[in-house]
Amino acid sequence: MTLENVLDPLALSRAITASYDNRPLTEVNDHEVRMGIMTEPYGWHRHPDSDETFLTVDGDLIIEFEEGPVRLAPGQMLTVPRGTLHRTRPAGARSVNLTFEKTGAATEFVEP
């Protein structure tokens, strides 16, 4: 391994100006790590075939559930079990998070 193999999600995120961006960074076995940048809410959805873990990198991330919201500060993480209805949004102007889920996981958009 060399320095070229090192990823810096926070530095990568600073070059992205889009209001929403969700891009793959790497794969680990049968899972992928994605970097999500958002300035607005993402729709209500569930993943029927994969858990989804969120790790907040910059800004606070709110994950809303039918039972209420959970707020993640930078460095905090939470796993959403497969099939659980949720949506994400930044707590402030912008949030950056890493998500870990099965490669090719299905996403079903649903109104709560």
Backbone as ProteinMPNN parsed JSONL, in Angstrom:
{"seq_chain_A": "MTLENVLDPLALSRAITASYDNRPLTEVNDHEVRMGIMTEPYGWHRHPDSDETFLTVDGDLIIEFEEGPVRLAPGQMLTVPRGTLHRTRPAGARSVNLTFEKTGAATEFVEP", "coords_chain_A": {"N_chain_A": [[0.837, -1.181, 0.0], [0.358, 2.254, -0.669], [0.674, 5.836, -0.394], [-0.996, 6.741, -2.421], [-3.205, 5.101, -2.215], [-4.691, 6.05, -0.151], [-7.691, 7.464, 0.945], [-9.36, 10.549, 1.34], [-12.156, 11.51, 2.466], [-13.301, 13.944, 3.461], [-11.677, 15.971, 2.327], [-12.133, 15.371, -0.384], [-14.869, 15.965, -0.516], [-14.97, 18.71, -0.298], [-14.446, 19.722, -2.782], [-16.756, 19.446, -4.175], [-19.625, 20.954, -5.336], [-22.274, 20.57, -5.831], [-25.785, 20.361, -4.948], [-26.631, 17.899, -4.132], [-24.934, 14.88, -3.921], [-23.913, 11.608, -4.419], [-21.638, 9.31, -4.273], [-19.726, 6.386, -5.153], [-16.932, 5.274, -3.229], [-15.218, 3.16, -2.551], [-14.953, -0.474, -2.551], [-15.691, -3.135, -0.313], [-15.319, -6.37, 0.199], [-18.453, -7.689, -0.322], [-19.703, -5.258, -0.151], [-20.226, -1.697, -0.514], [-18.679, 1.506, -0.077], [-19.972, 4.63, 0.136], [-19.909, 8.15, -0.549], [-21.883, 10.65, 0.634], [-23.214, 13.79, -0.068], [-25.155, 16.425, 0.989], [-27.535, 19.082, 0.726], [-30.132, 19.325, 1.036], [-33.203, 17.595, 1.9], [-33.358, 14.013, 1.437], [-35.453, 11.669, -0.201], [-38.096, 9.684, 1.392], [-37.377, 6.313, 2.002], [-36.53, 2.789, 1.697], [-34.329, -0.022, 2.132], [-34.672, -3.091, 1.011], [-32.992, -5.304, 0.995], [-30.599, -4.877, 2.34], [-28.77, -3.733, 5.169], [-27.988, -0.371, 6.183], [-25.356, 1.666, 6.921], [-24.501, 4.726, 8.394], [-21.966, 7.136, 8.607], [-21.094, 10.106, 9.892], [-19.259, 12.731, 8.485], [-18.854, 15.49, 8.088], [-20.552, 18.385, 9.189], [-23.864, 18.113, 10.622], [-25.967, 15.256, 10.457], [-29.291, 14.353, 9.924], [-31.286, 11.616, 10.483], [-34.322, 10.566, 9.665], [-37.011, 8.734, 11.017], [-40.053, 6.811, 11.103], [-40.773, 6.876, 13.752], [-39.508, 9.095, 14.717], [-36.768, 11.543, 14.642], [-33.15, 11.044, 14.424], [-30.148, 12.523, 15.333], [-26.96, 12.879, 13.997], [-23.705, 13.744, 14.818], [-20.492, 14.896, 13.534], [-18.303, 12.163, 13.217], [-19.956, 10.354, 14.458], [-21.94, 7.343, 14.164], [-24.538, 5.279, 12.727], [-26.535, 2.407, 12.252], [-28.999, 1.551, 9.986], [-31.437, -0.787, 9.975], [-32.124, -3.299, 7.472], [-34.977, -2.853, 5.374], [-36.141, -0.849, 6.911], [-37.994, 2.082, 7.026], [-36.875, 5.286, 6.164], [-35.426, 8.607, 5.991], [-32.965, 10.995, 4.984], [-31.367, 14.073, 5.945], [-29.61, 17.214, 5.928], [-28.63, 18.789, 8.986], [-27.943, 21.399, 9.12], [-26.72, 23.736, 6.794], [-25.326, 21.984, 5.129], [-24.296, 18.579, 4.802], [-21.954, 15.913, 5.11], [-21.517, 12.551, 4.584], [-20.541, 9.127, 5.093], [-21.695, 6.15, 3.65], [-22.379, 2.746, 4.172], [-23.158, -0.108, 2.536], [-24.665, -3.067, 1.062], [-23.316, -3.9, -2.095], [-25.011, -2.796, -4.923], [-27.472, -2.669, -3.653], [-30.997, -2.614, -3.391], [-33.265, 0.151, -3.656], [-36.217, 1.363, -2.404], [-38.544, 3.812, -2.907], [-40.843, 5.497, -0.859], [-43.86, 6.892, 0.394], [-44.365, 8.056, 3.646]], "CA_chain_A": [[0.0, 0.0, 0.0], [1.086, 3.517, -0.748], [-0.12, 7.028, -0.141], [-2.014, 6.865, -3.467], [-4.356, 4.304, -1.819], [-5.379, 6.719, 0.951], [-8.816, 8.327, 0.577], [-9.695, 11.591, 2.311], [-13.505, 11.935, 2.09], [-13.556, 15.347, 3.757], [-11.015, 16.763, 1.292], [-12.869, 15.147, -1.632], [-16.173, 16.624, -0.452], [-14.814, 20.163, -0.408], [-14.392, 20.09, -4.194], [-18.076, 19.203, -4.765], [-20.519, 22.078, -5.052], [-23.659, 20.185, -6.124], [-26.641, 20.315, -3.765], [-26.689, 16.495, -3.728], [-23.987, 14.012, -4.622], [-23.758, 10.32, -3.734], [-20.705, 8.608, -5.159], [-18.961, 5.286, -4.558], [-15.508, 5.527, -2.97], [-14.469, 1.901, -2.573], [-15.709, -1.676, -2.23], [-15.118, -4.018, 0.705], [-16.012, -7.645, 0.022], [-19.677, -7.498, -1.121], [-20.29, -3.97, 0.241], [-19.551, -0.509, -1.018], [-18.655, 2.701, 0.752], [-20.362, 5.77, -0.676], [-19.858, 9.451, 0.108], [-23.069, 11.431, 0.34], [-23.179, 15.213, 0.265], [-26.505, 16.93, 0.788], [-27.949, 20.387, 1.245], [-31.591, 19.247, 1.102], [-33.617, 16.246, 2.292], [-33.48, 12.907, 0.49], [-36.794, 11.118, -0.039], [-38.357, 8.522, 2.24], [-37.054, 5.084, 1.291], [-36.03, 1.636, 2.461], [-33.5, -0.971, 1.395], [-35.218, -4.379, 1.438], [-32.012, -6.38, 1.002], [-29.323, -4.48, 2.931], [-28.638, -2.712, 6.198], [-27.252, 0.807, 5.703], [-24.682, 2.346, 8.018], [-24.108, 6.103, 8.125], [-20.911, 7.732, 9.42], [-21.057, 11.527, 9.559], [-17.902, 13.254, 8.306], [-18.846, 16.948, 8.228], [-21.916, 18.845, 9.401], [-24.708, 17.128, 11.297], [-26.899, 14.527, 9.605], [-30.496, 13.891, 10.594], [-31.937, 10.468, 9.872], [-35.695, 10.554, 10.152], [-37.729, 7.464, 11.017], [-41.47, 7.01, 11.411], [-40.865, 7.123, 15.194], [-38.857, 10.351, 15.046], [-35.431, 11.728, 14.077], [-31.892, 10.845, 15.144], [-29.154, 13.48, 14.827], [-25.581, 12.402, 14.092], [-22.644, 14.746, 14.709], [-19.308, 14.321, 12.904], [-17.665, 11.068, 13.952], [-20.956, 9.411, 14.963], [-22.489, 6.463, 13.14], [-25.763, 4.57, 13.048], [-26.955, 1.44, 11.245], [-30.429, 1.431, 9.722], [-31.671, -2.174, 9.563], [-32.799, -3.515, 6.183], [-36.423, -2.755, 5.402], [-36.61, 0.246, 7.772], [-38.308, 3.314, 6.32], [-36.102, 6.409, 6.682], [-34.917, 9.603, 5.051], [-31.846, 11.752, 5.539], [-31.295, 15.495, 5.606], [-28.617, 17.919, 6.724], [-29.178, 19.564, 10.097], [-27.656, 22.795, 8.787], [-26.666, 24.028, 5.363], [-24.699, 20.911, 4.339], [-23.694, 17.477, 5.546], [-21.178, 14.93, 4.358], [-21.495, 11.291, 5.32], [-20.192, 7.884, 4.408], [-22.668, 5.084, 3.842], [-21.861, 1.408, 3.938], [-24.272, -1.0, 2.238], [-24.382, -4.116, 0.095], [-23.19, -3.418, -3.45], [-26.206, -3.009, -5.725], [-28.659, -2.737, -2.815], [-32.2, -2.004, -3.946], [-33.856, 1.268, -2.926], [-37.641, 1.55, -2.667], [-39.029, 5.099, -2.417], [-42.152, 5.303, -0.272], [-44.397, 7.995, 1.194], [-44.649, 7.49, 4.979]], "C_chain_A": [[0.882, 1.244, 0.0], [0.132, 4.666, -0.445], [-1.215, 7.218, -1.194], [-3.286, 6.089, -3.117], [-5.189, 4.968, -0.719], [-6.485, 7.626, 0.399], [-9.069, 9.325, 1.696], [-11.079, 12.137, 1.95], [-13.794, 13.412, 2.361], [-12.916, 16.248, 2.7], [-11.728, 16.603, -0.053], [-14.179, 15.926, -1.642], [-16.071, 18.126, -0.663], [-14.76, 20.638, -1.854], [-15.751, 19.949, -4.877], [-19.023, 20.318, -4.348], [-21.987, 21.751, -5.333], [-24.473, 20.134, -4.833], [-26.815, 18.888, -3.255], [-25.712, 15.711, -4.57], [-23.83, 12.747, -3.79], [-22.896, 9.439, -4.624], [-19.979, 7.48, -4.44], [-17.493, 5.683, -4.376], [-14.68, 4.257, -3.082], [-15.425, 0.742, -2.296], [-14.943, -2.49, -1.21], [-15.931, -5.305, 0.659], [-17.259, -7.423, -0.832], [-20.412, -6.209, -0.741], [-19.54, -2.819, -0.42], [-19.655, 0.613, 0.003], [-18.929, 3.863, -0.191], [-20.206, 7.051, 0.145], [-21.083, 10.231, -0.342], [-22.907, 12.858, 0.821], [-24.58, 15.736, 0.007], [-26.709, 18.292, 1.411], [-29.467, 20.436, 1.369], [-31.983, 17.814, 1.461], [-33.625, 15.268, 1.121], [-34.812, 12.229, 0.789], [-36.882, 9.922, 0.904], [-38.13, 7.258, 1.42], [-36.683, 3.973, 2.262], [-35.182, 0.792, 1.533], [-33.929, -2.37, 1.841], [-34.176, -5.488, 1.594], [-30.665, -6.01, 1.629], [-29.526, -3.512, 4.101], [-27.888, -1.541, 5.566], [-26.668, 1.518, 6.914], [-24.227, 3.722, 7.56], [-23.02, 6.512, 9.105], [-20.796, 9.184, 8.985], [-19.611, 12.018, 9.558], [-17.846, 14.753, 8.579], [-20.287, 17.443, 8.312], [-22.705, 17.772, 10.128], [-25.694, 16.534, 10.293], [-28.1, 14.115, 10.443], [-31.045, 12.723, 9.789], [-33.318, 10.394, 10.499], [-36.295, 9.16, 9.981], [-39.193, 7.777, 11.302], [-41.657, 7.371, 12.882], [-40.252, 8.451, 15.612], [-37.43, 10.398, 14.515], [-34.299, 11.351, 15.037], [-30.884, 11.793, 14.506], [-27.757, 12.923, 15.069], [-24.618, 13.561, 13.882], [-21.446, 14.099, 14.005], [-18.637, 13.291, 13.817], [-18.648, 10.055, 14.51], [-21.507, 8.57, 13.815], [-23.702, 5.724, 13.661], [-26.071, 3.611, 11.91], [-28.474, 1.396, 11.187], [-30.665, -0.003, 9.235], [-32.424, -2.265, 8.229], [-34.314, -3.444, 6.369], [-36.981, -1.603, 6.224], [-36.808, 1.519, 6.955], [-37.56, 4.48, 6.977], [-35.858, 7.436, 5.575], [-33.837, 10.393, 5.762], [-31.949, 13.207, 5.095], [-30.179, 16.123, 6.43], [-29.304, 18.675, 7.855], [-28.978, 21.054, 9.858], [-27.659, 22.961, 7.275], [-26.175, 22.84, 4.532], [-24.227, 19.813, 5.267], [-22.974, 16.55, 4.581], [-21.151, 13.666, 5.203], [-21.008, 10.165, 4.442], [-21.305, 6.893, 4.675], [-22.03, 3.773, 3.429], [-23.073, 0.509, 3.712], [-23.849, -2.025, 1.196], [-24.319, -3.516, -1.305], [-24.449, -3.773, -4.239], [-27.485, -3.108, -4.913], [-29.83, -2.002, -3.467], [-32.679, -0.867, -3.04], [-35.302, 1.395, -3.369], [-38.067, 2.887, -2.065], [-40.489, 4.941, -2.014], [-42.588, 6.603, 0.41], [-44.773, 7.413, 2.559], [-46.135, 7.513, 5.33]], "O_chain_A": [[1.97, 1.279, 0.574], [-1.07, 4.467, -0.264], [-2.259, 7.798, -0.893], [-4.348, 6.385, -3.666], [-6.277, 4.491, -0.394], [-6.249, 8.443, -0.492], [-8.997, 8.973, 2.873], [-11.178, 13.116, 1.211], [-14.469, 14.061, 1.562], [-13.552, 17.191, 2.227], [-11.909, 17.579, -0.78], [-14.557, 16.488, -2.67], [-17.011, 18.744, -1.163], [-14.997, 21.813, -2.133], [-15.884, 20.3, -6.049], [-19.199, 20.591, -3.161], [-22.857, 22.588, -5.091], [-23.927, 19.893, -3.757], [-27.113, 18.683, -2.078], [-25.667, 15.862, -5.791], [-23.633, 12.822, -2.577], [-23.376, 8.888, -5.615], [-19.654, 7.599, -3.258], [-16.894, 6.33, -5.234], [-13.58, 4.267, -3.635], [-16.559, 0.948, -1.863], [-13.713, -2.538, -1.228], [-17.102, -5.319, 1.04], [-17.13, -6.999, -1.98], [-21.613, -6.086, -0.985], [-18.386, -2.952, -0.826], [-20.573, 0.666, 0.821], [-18.224, 4.061, -1.18], [-20.35, 7.042, 1.368], [-21.297, 10.447, -1.535], [-22.517, 13.107, 1.961], [-25.137, 15.519, -1.069], [-26.15, 18.618, 2.459], [-30.029, 21.459, 1.759], [-31.16, 16.907, 1.333], [-33.866, 15.646, -0.026], [-35.249, 12.223, 1.94], [-35.891, 9.245, 1.177], [-38.617, 7.137, 0.297], [-36.543, 4.184, 3.467], [-35.297, 0.876, 0.31], [-33.582, -2.793, 2.944], [-34.44, -6.497, 2.247], [-29.691, -6.746, 1.471], [-30.344, -2.595, 4.031], [-27.231, -1.701, 4.537], [-27.397, 1.922, 7.821], [-23.645, 3.874, 6.486], [-23.138, 6.262, 10.304], [-20.44, 9.465, 7.841], [-18.846, 11.762, 10.487], [-16.914, 15.238, 9.22], [-21.15, 16.963, 7.576], [-22.25, 16.633, 10.235], [-26.186, 17.224, 9.4], [-27.944, 13.589, 11.545], [-31.243, 12.821, 8.578], [-33.463, 10.187, 11.703], [-36.116, 8.503, 8.956], [-39.525, 8.893, 11.701], [-42.593, 8.093, 13.228], [-40.452, 8.892, 16.744], [-36.932, 9.4, 13.994], [-34.456, 11.339, 16.258], [-30.778, 11.859, 13.281], [-27.409, 12.544, 16.187], [-24.705, 14.275, 12.883], [-21.392, 12.875, 13.891], [-18.436, 13.52, 15.01], [-18.235, 9.0, 14.99], [-21.542, 9.004, 12.663], [-23.881, 5.56, 14.868], [-25.892, 3.95, 10.741], [-29.146, 1.226, 12.204], [-30.145, -0.39, 8.189], [-33.251, -1.412, 7.909], [-34.859, -3.906, 7.372], [-38.195, -1.398, 6.232], [-35.89, 1.976, 6.274], [-37.604, 4.643, 8.197], [-36.058, 7.163, 4.392], [-33.799, 10.453, 6.991], [-32.518, 13.534, 4.053], [-29.84, 15.626, 7.505], [-30.43, 19.146, 7.698], [-29.757, 21.875, 10.342], [-28.498, 22.395, 6.574], [-26.555, 22.697, 3.37], [-23.805, 20.082, 6.392], [-23.333, 16.425, 3.41], [-20.807, 13.702, 6.384], [-21.057, 10.238, 3.214], [-21.806, 6.801, 5.796], [-21.254, 3.702, 2.475], [-23.92, 0.377, 4.595], [-22.82, -1.878, 0.537], [-25.174, -2.709, -1.668], [-24.896, -4.92, -4.221], [-28.496, -3.586, -5.427], [-29.67, -0.913, -4.02], [-32.52, -0.919, -1.82], [-35.587, 1.519, -4.56], [-37.968, 3.081, -0.854], [-41.278, 4.327, -2.733], [-41.751, 7.329, 0.946], [-45.435, 6.377, 2.619], [-46.521, 7.072, 6.412]]}, "name": "protein", "num_of_chains": 1, "seq": "MTLENVLDPLALSRAITASYDNRPLTEVNDHEVRMGIMTEPYGWHRHPDSDETFLTVDGDLIIEFEEGPVRLAPGQMLTVPRGTLHRTRPAGARSVNLTFEKTGAATEFVEP"}
